[in-house]
Amino acid sequence: MTPLYDFLQSQVEGETEVVKTSRKPHHLTYRVEDFIQQAAYAHFLETGTLIPLKKLPKGVSDEEYLGGIMAFCNYDIQRYVVGRAIERDTSSVEICKGLVGEMFEKFSEFDFRNGPIRRKFDGIKYAVRKCENVLYELAVTERTKVEEAVEPAAKKQKSDPEAAASGDASFLDMSELAAIKTRYEGYDATRELVIKKCREIQKAAKNSIFAMHRGDLKKAKSLIETCETVGNEILVTIKDEPTLRQGSFSNSLEEYAEALLFWTWLDNGTVMTFDDFKKIEINEEEYLGGICDLSGEVGRVAVVYGTKRDQEGVQKCLDTNLSILIGLEGLYLPGKLSKKMDPLKQSVQKLETVLYELSLIQSKGGGFVNMSSAEAPKEEE
């Protein structure tokens, strides 16, 4: 246990500076929760209690702690209960029932929003039910075996009626959980404020794009500036809660990036680089998301050019989307970014078809050409 614990501690503490300015990588968060789950199990086997946050490495967040101990409750406790039931160890099963019961009662006071933590909390009631069912089945069979001689001292204390009466038999560190609840409520209030402000960014960014399609670049620029003002306000708000950048705020910054990229492209025909974003701080993932979405707006402009039979305009749009596709194909795009590659490829193919049809129109002296799917050229199999 010690080498693994020391390794994780070095990994978590090594990420501390990153977390202050950005966010902890998902893969590290998942591994931290896995470690907490195993550490909680080992602590329980030794003491019969829930591991407190202060026993874990520096840098573990409240959400990681809650996620890890809930996973321990939902998975490891239930397996342990079955194992002890096979040995007819009723006292150990009762200890498990007391632990998961206290966890369910205490965490019921938290206002968990929909998400991974909420789903894990919902699983605790099944752990409680499992313990109750096993105890009932052991009682019905009337063949219990008490093995106090091999029972850990901490477990003896938990199963001792006098210890329970003295008030020292709590399985949880109630003062620490109360502090976590207070921090979680403050975090949740800040989160609600951020979500509300993010709607302003998304609305302004979308309206900016609509204005650009109508040719009103002045109004579009004003709306983009609104995005920058509100976005910088949010950055100040989440300075002490960097994980709030995930979700709504990151999505709204992606919308902003798309709007500014589109405005610049319409204004001078170029695609902004990541380093060109000076008015508000965005990360690489938000920039790439904006680049992918830009291709959709460029495709809509190409359709307008196509209806005017402006072959040069369509070629410009195709060149833009093709350059984006070529630039992104060599990158490893995680998560939702990878899902945006198919629409980008389809956009390029569509513009190539439009350009081909326009060339046919010109070759026929400006007459109308309808390229049905049956008439369109097919790739050789």
C-alpha positions as CSV (number, residue, x, y, z in Angstrom):
1,M,0.0,0.0,0.0
2,T,2.8,2.4,0.9
3,P,4.6,2.6,-2.5
4,L,1.3,3.1,-4.3
5,Y,0.3,5.8,-1.8
6,D,3.6,7.6,-2.1
7,F,3.5,7.4,-5.9
8,L,0.0,8.9,-6.1
9,Q,0.9,11.6,-3.6
10,S,3.8,12.7,-5.8
11,Q,1.5,12.7,-8.9
12,V,-1.2,14.7,-7.2
13,E,1.2,17.2,-5.7
14,G,3.0,17.5,-9.0
15,E,-0.3,18.6,-10.6
16,T,-1.0,21.3,-8.0
17,E,0.3,24.2,-10.0
18,V,-1.6,23.0,-13.1
19,V,-4.8,22.8,-11.2
20,K,-4.5,26.4,-9.9
21,T,-4.5,27.8,-13.4
22,S,-6.5,25.3,-15.4
23,R,-8.0,22.0,-14.5
24,K,-6.9,18.6,-13.4
25,P,-6.7,16.2,-16.3
26,H,-9.6,13.7,-16.4
27,H,-7.4,10.7,-16.4
28,L,-5.7,11.8,-13.2
29,T,-9.0,12.5,-11.5
30,Y,-10.2,9.0,-12.3
31,R,-7.0,7.5,-11.0
32,V,-7.2,9.5,-7.8
33,E,-10.8,8.3,-7.2
34,D,-9.6,4.7,-7.8
35,F,-6.9,5.2,-5.3
36,I,-9.2,6.7,-2.7
37,Q,-11.6,3.7,-3.2
38,Q,-8.7,1.2,-2.5
39,A,-7.4,3.3,0.4
40,A,-10.8,3.5,1.9
41,Y,-11.2,-0.3,1.8
42,A,-7.8,-0.8,3.4
43,H,-8.6,1.8,6.1
44,F,-11.9,0.1,6.8
45,L,-10.3,-3.3,7.2
46,E,-7.9,-2.0,9.7
47,T,-10.2,0.3,11.7
48,G,-13.8,-0.4,10.8
49,T,-14.3,3.3,10.0
50,L,-14.4,5.5,6.9
51,I,-11.1,7.0,5.8
52,P,-11.1,10.8,6.5
53,L,-9.9,13.3,3.8
54,K,-7.0,14.4,6.0
55,K,-5.5,10.9,5.6
56,L,-5.2,11.3,1.9
57,P,-2.5,13.0,-0.2
58,K,-2.4,16.7,-0.4
59,G,-4.3,18.0,-3.5
60,V,-7.2,15.6,-3.4
61,S,-10.4,17.6,-4.0
62,D,-13.7,17.3,-2.2
63,E,-15.4,15.8,-5.3
64,E,-12.6,13.2,-5.8
65,Y,-12.9,12.2,-2.1
66,L,-16.7,11.9,-2.3
67,G,-16.5,9.9,-5.5
68,G,-13.8,7.6,-4.2
69,I,-15.6,6.7,-0.9
70,M,-18.9,6.3,-2.6
71,A,-17.3,3.9,-5.0
72,F,-15.9,2.0,-2.1
73,C,-19.3,1.8,-0.5
74,N,-21.1,0.7,-3.6
75,Y,-18.6,-1.9,-4.7
76,D,-16.1,-3.1,-2.1
77,I,-18.5,-3.1,0.9
78,Q,-21.1,-5.2,-0.9
79,R,-18.5,-7.8,-1.8
80,Y,-17.0,-7.8,1.7
81,V,-20.5,-8.3,3.2
82,V,-21.0,-11.4,1.0
83,G,-17.6,-12.8,2.0
84,R,-18.3,-12.3,5.7
85,A,-21.7,-13.8,5.4
86,I,-20.2,-17.0,3.9
87,E,-18.2,-17.2,7.2
88,R,-21.3,-16.5,9.2
89,D,-19.6,-13.3,10.6
90,T,-22.7,-11.4,11.6
91,S,-20.9,-8.7,13.6
92,S,-18.8,-7.6,10.6
93,V,-22.0,-7.4,8.4
94,E,-23.6,-5.2,11.1
95,I,-20.5,-3.0,11.1
96,C,-20.9,-2.6,7.3
97,K,-24.6,-1.8,7.7
98,G,-23.8,0.8,10.2
99,L,-21.1,2.4,8.0
100,V,-23.2,2.6,4.8
101,G,-26.3,3.7,6.8
102,E,-24.4,6.6,8.3
103,M,-23.0,7.5,4.9
104,F,-26.4,7.5,3.3
105,E,-27.9,9.5,6.1
106,K,-25.1,12.1,6.1
107,F,-24.9,12.5,2.3
108,S,-28.6,12.9,2.1
109,E,-28.0,16.3,3.5
110,F,-25.9,17.3,0.5
111,D,-27.6,18.8,-2.6
112,F,-25.8,16.8,-5.3
113,R,-26.6,17.9,-8.8
114,N,-27.1,15.5,-11.7
115,G,-23.8,14.0,-12.5
116,P,-21.3,11.2,-11.5
117,I,-21.4,12.1,-7.8
118,R,-25.2,12.0,-7.8
119,R,-25.3,8.6,-9.5
120,K,-22.8,7.2,-7.0
121,F,-24.8,8.6,-4.1
122,D,-27.9,6.9,-5.5
123,G,-26.0,3.6,-5.3
124,I,-25.5,3.8,-1.6
125,K,-29.1,2.9,-0.8
126,Y,-28.5,-0.4,-2.6
127,A,-25.5,-1.1,-0.4
128,V,-27.7,-0.4,2.6
129,R,-30.4,-2.8,1.3
130,K,-27.7,-5.4,0.6
131,C,-26.5,-5.3,4.2
132,E,-30.1,-5.5,5.5
133,N,-30.9,-8.5,3.3
134,V,-27.8,-10.4,4.3
135,L,-28.4,-9.8,8.0
136,Y,-32.0,-11.0,7.6
137,E,-30.9,-14.1,5.7
138,L,-28.3,-14.9,8.4
139,A,-30.9,-14.5,11.1
140,V,-33.3,-16.8,9.3
141,T,-30.8,-19.5,9.0
142,E,-30.0,-19.3,12.8
143,R,-26.4,-20.4,12.4
144,T,-24.3,-17.4,13.3
145,K,-20.7,-17.6,14.3
146,V,-19.1,-14.9,16.4
147,E,-15.3,-14.7,16.0
148,E,-14.3,-12.0,18.4
149,A,-10.9,-13.6,18.9
150,V,-9.9,-12.6,15.4
151,E,-11.9,-9.4,15.2
152,P,-9.8,-6.1,14.9
153,A,-9.9,-3.9,18.0
154,A,-11.6,-1.1,16.1
155,K,-14.3,-3.5,15.0
156,K,-14.8,-4.7,18.6
157,Q,-15.4,-1.1,19.6
158,K,-18.0,-0.7,16.9
159,S,-19.9,-3.8,17.8
160,D,-19.6,-3.0,21.6
161,P,-23.0,-1.7,22.9
162,E,-21.2,0.4,25.6
163,A,-19.1,2.1,23.0
164,A,-22.1,2.8,20.9
165,A,-23.9,4.3,23.9
166,S,-21.0,6.6,24.7
167,G,-21.3,8.3,21.3
168,D,-17.8,7.3,20.2
169,A,-19.1,4.7,17.7
170,S,-19.5,6.9,14.7
171,F,-18.1,5.4,11.6
172,L,-17.5,8.9,10.0
173,D,-15.6,12.0,10.8
174,M,-18.7,14.2,11.2
175,S,-16.9,17.5,11.6
176,E,-14.9,17.0,8.5
177,L,-17.9,16.0,6.4
178,A,-19.7,19.1,7.8
179,A,-16.8,21.2,6.5
180,I,-17.0,19.5,3.1
181,K,-20.7,20.1,3.0
182,T,-20.2,23.8,3.6
183,R,-17.5,24.0,0.9
184,Y,-19.7,22.1,-1.5
185,E,-22.6,24.4,-0.9
186,G,-20.4,27.4,-1.6
187,Y,-19.0,25.7,-4.7
188,D,-22.6,25.0,-5.9
189,A,-23.7,28.6,-5.4
190,T,-20.7,29.8,-7.5
191,R,-21.5,27.1,-10.1
192,E,-25.1,28.4,-10.5
193,L,-23.8,31.9,-10.9
194,V,-21.3,30.8,-13.6
195,I,-24.0,28.8,-15.5
196,K,-26.2,31.8,-15.5
197,K,-23.5,34.1,-16.9
198,C,-22.5,31.4,-19.4
199,R,-25.9,31.7,-21.0
200,E,-25.2,35.3,-21.7
201,I,-22.0,34.4,-23.5
202,Q,-23.7,31.7,-25.5
203,K,-26.6,33.9,-26.5
204,A,-24.3,36.8,-27.5
205,A,-22.1,34.4,-29.5
206,K,-25.0,32.8,-31.4
207,N,-26.6,36.2,-32.1
208,S,-23.2,37.4,-33.3
209,I,-23.0,34.6,-35.8
210,F,-26.6,35.2,-37.0
211,A,-25.7,38.9,-37.5
212,M,-22.7,37.9,-39.6
213,H,-24.8,35.8,-41.8
214,R,-27.0,38.8,-42.4
215,G,-24.0,40.9,-43.2
216,D,-24.1,43.1,-40.0
217,L,-20.5,42.8,-39.0
218,K,-20.7,45.9,-36.7
219,K,-23.4,44.4,-34.5
220,A,-21.6,41.1,-34.6
221,K,-18.4,42.7,-33.3
222,S,-20.4,44.4,-30.5
223,L,-21.8,41.1,-29.4
224,I,-18.4,39.4,-29.4
225,E,-17.1,42.2,-27.1
226,T,-20.0,41.4,-24.8
227,C,-18.8,37.8,-24.7
228,E,-15.3,39.0,-23.8
229,T,-16.6,41.2,-21.0
230,V,-18.7,38.5,-19.4
231,G,-16.1,35.8,-19.9
232,N,-13.4,37.8,-18.1
233,E,-15.9,38.4,-15.2
234,I,-16.4,34.6,-14.9
235,L,-12.6,34.0,-15.0
236,V,-12.3,36.2,-11.9
237,T,-15.2,34.3,-10.2
238,I,-13.7,30.9,-10.8
239,K,-10.1,31.8,-9.9
240,D,-10.4,29.8,-6.7
241,E,-12.5,27.0,-8.2
242,P,-10.8,26.1,-11.5
243,T,-12.9,23.0,-12.0
244,L,-15.8,25.3,-12.8
245,R,-14.2,25.9,-16.1
246,Q,-15.4,22.5,-17.2
247,G,-18.9,22.2,-18.7
248,S,-20.9,25.3,-19.3
249,F,-18.1,27.8,-19.2
250,S,-15.8,25.8,-21.5
251,N,-18.7,25.3,-23.9
252,S,-19.6,29.0,-24.0
253,L,-15.9,29.9,-24.7
254,E,-16.0,27.5,-27.6
255,E,-19.0,29.4,-28.9
256,Y,-17.1,32.6,-28.5
257,A,-14.1,31.2,-30.3
258,E,-16.3,30.1,-33.2
259,A,-17.9,33.6,-33.4
260,L,-14.5,35.5,-33.3
261,L,-13.0,33.1,-35.8
262,F,-15.9,33.6,-38.2
263,W,-15.8,37.4,-37.8
264,T,-12.1,37.5,-38.6
265,W,-12.5,35.1,-41.6
266,L,-15.3,37.3,-43.0
267,D,-13.3,40.4,-42.4
268,N,-9.9,39.5,-43.9
269,G,-10.2,35.9,-45.1
270,T,-7.8,34.4,-42.6
271,V,-8.2,31.9,-39.7
272,M,-7.0,33.1,-36.4
273,T,-4.3,31.1,-34.6
274,F,-4.5,30.1,-31.0
275,D,-2.0,32.9,-30.0
276,D,-4.2,35.5,-31.7
277,F,-6.8,35.2,-28.9
278,K,-5.8,38.1,-26.6
279,K,-9.0,39.5,-25.2
280,I,-9.9,36.4,-23.2
281,E,-8.0,33.3,-22.1
282,I,-9.1,30.2,-23.8
283,N,-7.5,26.8,-23.8
284,E,-6.4,24.6,-26.7
285,E,-9.5,22.3,-26.6
286,E,-11.8,25.3,-26.7
287,Y,-9.9,26.8,-29.6
288,L,-10.0,23.5,-31.6
289,G,-13.7,23.2,-30.9
290,G,-14.2,26.7,-32.3
291,I,-12.2,25.8,-35.4
292,C,-14.3,22.7,-36.0
293,D,-17.5,24.7,-35.7
294,L,-16.2,27.4,-37.9
295,S,-16.2,25.0,-40.8
296,G,-20.0,24.7,-40.5
297,E,-20.4,28.5,-40.8
298,V,-18.0,28.6,-43.7
299,G,-20.1,25.9,-45.4
300,R,-23.2,28.0,-45.0
301,V,-21.5,30.9,-46.7
302,A,-20.4,28.6,-49.5
303,V,-24.1,27.7,-50.1
304,V,-24.9,31.4,-50.5
305,Y,-22.0,31.8,-53.0
306,G,-23.3,28.7,-54.8
307,T,-26.7,30.2,-55.3
308,K,-25.1,33.2,-56.9
309,R,-22.9,30.9,-59.0
310,D,-19.9,32.5,-57.5
311,Q,-17.3,29.8,-58.2
312,E,-14.5,31.8,-56.7
313,G,-16.3,32.3,-53.5
314,V,-17.1,28.6,-53.1
315,Q,-13.4,27.8,-53.8
316,K,-12.4,30.2,-51.0
317,C,-14.7,28.4,-48.6
318,L,-13.5,25.0,-49.7
319,D,-9.9,26.0,-49.3
320,T,-10.6,27.2,-45.7
321,N,-12.4,24.0,-44.7
322,L,-9.9,21.8,-46.4
323,S,-7.0,23.5,-44.6
324,I,-8.8,23.0,-41.3
325,L,-9.4,19.3,-42.1
326,I,-5.7,18.8,-43.1
327,G,-4.5,20.6,-39.9
328,L,-6.7,18.5,-37.6
329,E,-6.3,15.1,-39.2
330,G,-2.8,14.7,-37.8
331,L,-3.9,15.5,-34.2
332,Y,-5.3,13.2,-31.5
333,L,-8.6,14.8,-30.6
334,P,-10.1,13.6,-27.3
335,G,-13.7,13.3,-26.4
336,K,-16.3,15.4,-28.2
337,L,-13.7,17.0,-30.5
338,S,-13.2,13.6,-32.3
339,K,-17.0,13.6,-33.0
340,K,-16.7,16.9,-34.9
341,M,-14.4,15.4,-37.5
342,D,-17.1,13.6,-39.4
343,P,-19.2,16.8,-40.0
344,L,-16.0,18.5,-41.1
345,K,-15.2,15.8,-43.6
346,Q,-18.8,15.9,-44.9
347,S,-18.6,19.7,-45.3
348,V,-15.5,19.4,-47.4
349,Q,-17.1,16.7,-49.6
350,K,-20.2,18.9,-50.0
351,L,-18.3,21.9,-51.1
352,E,-16.3,19.8,-53.6
353,T,-19.6,18.7,-55.0
354,V,-20.9,22.2,-55.2
355,L,-17.8,23.4,-56.9
356,Y,-18.0,20.5,-59.4
357,E,-21.6,21.3,-60.2
358,L,-20.7,25.0,-60.8
359,S,-18.0,24.0,-63.2
360,L,-20.6,21.9,-65.2
361,I,-22.9,24.9,-65.2
362,Q,-20.2,27.1,-66.7
363,S,-19.3,24.5,-69.3
364,K,-23.0,24.4,-70.4
365,G,-23.1,28.2,-70.8
366,G,-24.8,28.9,-67.6
367,G,-27.6,26.4,-67.9
368,F,-29.1,24.6,-64.8
369,V,-27.5,21.3,-63.9
370,N,-29.1,18.9,-61.4
371,M,-26.6,16.3,-60.1
372,S,-28.7,13.5,-58.6
373,S,-27.1,10.9,-56.5
374,A,-27.4,8.4,-59.3
375,E,-25.7,10.8,-61.8
376,A,-22.9,11.9,-59.4
377,P,-19.5,10.3,-60.0
378,K,-18.8,7.3,-57.8
379,E,-15.5,6.1,-56.4
380,E,-14.3,2.8,-57.8
381,E,-14.7,-0.1,-55.4
